[in-house]
Amino acid sequence: MVSKIQAVLFPIKYWDTTRARNKLRSMGLKAIKKVDKTENYLRYRILEPNYDIYNYRIKKSKDPNKLDLIMQYPKKKPKGKYKINFNK
C-alpha cells in the first residue's frame, strides 16, 4: 500500500507561517494553496483530498511541538471477481 502526504499540520503554539513554509521547502513539499488556520494548527495542503478513492489518517508526532502529517492511502478494492448476469 503506497501512502502519500496529503497535508502538513503545524501547531500554532510553536510555528509561524514563515517557519512553516521554510520547513515545507526543506522537506521538498509545495502547498497547493495558502495556509488554512484553525484554532490549533496551520494546515498546508499538498494534495487535494479525494474521498472516493483514498482513506486518510493523521500521523501524530510524539513531540507536541513537531508537525503532524495527514496521510492518504488508497482504499482497498474488494477481493474476488463479481459477475452479475441480468439475462436469466
Sequence and secondary structure as in RCSB ss.txt:
>XXXX:A:sequence
MVSKIQAVLFPIKYWDTTRARNKLRSMGLKAIKKVDKTENYLRYRILEPNYDIYNYRIKKSKDPNKLDLIMQYPK
KKPKGKYKINFNK
>XXXX:A:secstr
   EEEEEEEETTT  HHHHHHHHHHTT   SS  EE SSEEEEESS   TTTEEEEEE  SSTTS EEEEEEE 
   SS        
